[in-house]
Amino acid sequence: MPIDPSVAIGADLGARTFSWTESDVLLYHLGIGAGSRPGDNLSPSALRYTLDDAALQVLPSFGVVAPTFHETDPPPLDLPGCDINLAQVVHGSQAISVSGPLPTSGTATIRTTLTDVWDKGKAAVIWQEGVATSDATGEELWRVCSSIFVKGEGGWGGDRGSATPVEVPDREPDHVSSYTVTPQQALLYRLCGDRNPLHADPDFAKAAGFPAPILHGLCSYGIVLRELTDGLLGGDASRVGGFTGRFAGVVFPGETIRVAGWRTDAGIIGSATIEGGDRDGSPVLADCVLSLA
C-alpha cells in the first residue's frame, strides 16, 4: 500500500534550522502582491511591506514558507510510510498561529510531525504540524498546521476524518477588495522556496490535469491574508494572531481574486473567489479565519 498510516501517523520528520533576512521578507511580500497598486510606492502604509527601514513588518504567513525559503529543488515528498509523487499532490489547507510579531530577520528551528492520515476513498489527506522556536531565545515564534490532498491513494478503509465548515455571516461583508494576479506571479512566488513545476512548467501542469500552470495555493493564501489585513486591520500585521484557510479551487495567472471579510466576535471570517471571466464565482480559499493578536 503506497500509504501506511501505521508508519505515517506520529512520525517525527525531524528538526530543521533556518535563517531569514529582510531581503527574504521583502521578496515574499512582493510575491503575494504587496506594493502592486497605483500609489503604493509612495504610501507609508504599503511601504511597511516593501521598504527595508525601521517600519518594515512581517505578514505572519511568511512563517509558513520561511523554513524552505532558500530551496531551489522541487519539494521532496519523502514522508515516512507515504510513497507518493508531486503530480498526485495538491495543498489542502494551511494554518499558522504566531506568538507575537515576527522578526524581520533571524534564525529558528522547526520540528515537524505527521499528525494524521485520512482516507477519502479516491484520495488521502496527510496532516502535519510544525513548531518554530527562536535559536536566540528558545521561545516559540509560530506554529503551523497543514494538509495535502493525495489523489488516487485512498480506499484502504481508514478514518475519513472530519471538518467543520466555517459559517460566513448572513449579511453584507465589512470589506470587499479585488486583486488581479499578474501573468508572472507564480514565477515570482516560486522564488520563495517552492519550485514545484506545477506552477511553472506547462507540460507538467497538463500531465497533472490542468490546462496551464496554476498559482501556488500558498500565494493565494498570502494574498487573501494581506487583503484582509489591509482592509480590516489598517494594514497592521502585528494585529494578526493567526490565519487558517482551506484551498477550495485553483487560480490561474491573469485571473482576479475577490476577497471578502466579516468582523465577528471570533475574529475575521474571510472568503475568496474568482471575479469575472468564465470562472466567475469559482472558489479559491474557503473556511478562512483571521484570529486577532
N, C-alpha and C positions, 0 to 999 in steps of 0.2 A: 504494500500500500504506500503510495507516494507521501502521504502524511500519516504519521504515527502519533496520535495525541498522547499516548503514554510516555513518549520520549519528549515531545514538544512542550507540553504544559508544565510550567515551573522551571523550564530550562534557563540557566544563567548564561546570558550572552556575554558576560564579562564586563570589564570596565575599560573606558577609553578616555584618555586625557587629550584635551584640545585647547587651542588658543584662538582668540579673535582680536581684531583691531578695529579702529574707527573706519578704516577703508572697507572692511567687510560689511560693517553696518550700513555704510553709505550705498554700497553696491546692492545689498539686499533691498533697501528701501527703494532704490531706482528700479529694481527688478519687479517690485509689486506696484509700480506706477506712481510713486511719490514724485512730486515736482513736475508732473506732466501737464497740469492745467495752465492756461494762459495767466501770466502774472505770478506763478509760483516761484519764479526765480527772484522775485522782489518781496515776497511775502514772508515776514518773520515767522508766522505760524508754519508755513510749508517748509521753510528752511530748517526747521527743527529736525527734519528727516534727512536733509541732503547737504548740510553745511557742517564741516567738522570744526565747530567752535564750541564755546562753553555751553551753548544752549542745545547741543545735539542730544537727542533722546533715542531710545531703542524701543521699537514696537515689540511687544512680548513675543509675537510669532517668530521673531528671529531666533529664539531659543530652540525652536524645532529643527532648524537647519544648521545651527552653529557647529554641532559636533562633526558634521561631514562637509563643512563649507569648502574645504580645500581639496576635496576629492575630484579626480579627473577621470576616473573609470566609472562605467555604469555601476549602480548599486548592487552589491553582492546579495545573494539570497541563500547563503549557506546557514540556514536556520536548523537547529537540531530537530531531527525527526520530520523534516519537510523537504522533499525532493520536488522542487518547483522551479519554473523559469520566468524571466521577466515578461514574456509575451502573454502569460496567463494572469498577470497581476495588475490590479488597479487599487488605488488608495481608497479605503472605505470610509474612515473617519479619523479625526485628529482633535486632540485636546491638549492645552497647555495651561498650567497654573504657575504663577510666579510668586516668590516670597517678597518681592519688592521691585523697584525699578531696576532693570538690567543695566549693568555697567557697559560703557561704550567700548571697553577693551578688557581683556582678562584671560585667565586660564582656569579651566574647570575640568572635573572628571565626572563622566556619566556612567552609571551602571544600569544595564538593561536586562529585563527578564521577560520571557514569553509567559503571559498570564492565562491565556485560554485559547481554545480552538473550537469553532462552531461548525457543525455540519448542516449546510443549507441544501443538501440534496445534489444539486448540479454545481455546487461551488463550496469552498471552505472559507471561513473567516478566521484569520490569525490575529490575536491581540498581543501587544507588548507594552510594557511600561518602563520608563527610564527616569532616573533621578540624577540631576546635575548638582554638584556641590563645588563651591569655590576652593581652589587649591590654596588660596591665600589665607582664608579664614576657616575653612571646613564647614561653612554654613550652606544649607540648601539654597540654591538660586532659583531653580524651577523644576517642574515635574511634567513629563509628557506621557500621554497615553494615545496609542494609535491602533488602527486595524487595517489589514489588507484583505482584499477580496480576491480569491484564487479560483479562477474559472476551471471547471472540469475536475475538481478534486474533492467533491463531497460524496455522499452516498454510502458511508460506512456505518450509518446508524447511530452516530454520535449526537451529543446535545446540540439542538438547533439554536440555543441562546435566546435572549430576549432583549428588547429595546423599547423604551417608552418614547414615542414621538413628542417633540416639543410643540405645544399648542400656541399658534400665532393668535394674538388678541383679535377679537372680532370688532375692530374699529380701524379707522384710518391710521397709518403709521405716523410716528413722530418725525421720521426722517425718510426721505427718498432721494437717491442720487444715482447717477449713471457713470460708468467708466468704460470707455472703448479700448479693448485690448489691441495693442499695436501689432502689426504684422511680424515684428521681430521679438515680441515679448517673451515667447518661450525660449528663443535663442539667447536672450539676455539672462533670463532667470536660470537657465541651466548652468550658468557660471557661478551660481550659489551652491554648487556641490551636487546637483542631480543631473547626471549625464545619460539618463535613460533615453535610448534612441527613439522611444515612442513619441518624444516631444520635439524631435528634430529631423529624423530620417523618414521621408515619405514612404519608402519601400517597407521599412519596419512597421510603420503605422498601419499600412494596408494589410500586412501579414497578421497584425493583431486585430483586424476587423474594423479599422477606422479609415475613412476616405482620405485623411490627411493627418499630419501630426497635431496632437492636441496640447492645450496648455496644461502645465503641471497643476495637479489638484492643489498643492501647497501654495502655488502662486495665486490661484483663485482665493484660497483661504486667507492669505495675507492681504489681498486687495479688499476683501469684504471687511476684515478687521480694521484696516486703515480707513475705509469709507465710514464705518460706524463710529470709529474714534473721532474722526474729523467732524462728522455730522452731529454727534450727540454728546461728545466729551470735550468739545472745544479743541480737538487736536492734541490733547494732553495724554500721552501714552502712559504716564505714571498712574493714571486713574484706572487702568486695565488690570484686573486681578487674574483674569484667565479668559480663555476663549475655546469654545467647543463647536465643531461643525461636522456634518455628515456629507460626504461627496455624493450628490444626488444626480449629477449629469456632467457631461463634458462641455468644454469651451474650446472653440477654435479661434486662433488668432484672427483679429479683424472684427470679431463679434463684440457686442456691447453687453455688459453685465449691469442689471438693475439691482440696486441694494436698498432694502427697506429695513427700518428698525423701529422697535417699540420700547419705550421705557416701561419697566414693570418693577414691582417690589423686589423681585429676584435678580434684577439686573436689566440688561438689554437683550431682547429677543430679536433676531435678525433673519432675513431670508435673502436669497439671491437667485435671480432668474435671467434668462436671455431676453434682451429687449430688441424687438424689431427683427425683420427678416423672416425666413421660412420657419425658424425655430423659436419664434416669439413666445415667451412664457415658459419655455423649457427650463426645468430646474437646474441649478448649478450647485448651490450649497443649502442644505436644509438642517433643521434641528440646531440652529445657531443660538448660542447663548454667550453673551459677553458678561462676565461677572466683574463687579467693581472692586477695586482695591480698598 
